[in-house]
Amino acid sequence: MYVGYTARRLKNLPAARSIIKDARLTCKKLSETADAVKLCDNPVLAEHGYRKFHFLRHDFVILFRIDENTVIIDGMFHELQDYEATFVNELNLL
């Protein structure tokens, strides 16, 4: 979504590539540290086992959960969004 917007709407292919590169690096780092990341401060998200992880170089966050030994990324949001409320509403967690 963000990559497509950056590439097509903003017509900034280098920035889109940079987001993709950062996403890959962030996912690699997340795979090494996921179990050490604390649960979200939002009580609804925490109750469902969600944690957040910041991108290494861009203003994005990943919302994820851990199922046994598998990290499941369920959302990616810009930090300026009200991503917690958006995510809760999207998943009908309330």
Order of alpha helices (4+ residues) and beta strands (2+ residues): alpha-alpha-beta-beta-beta-alpha
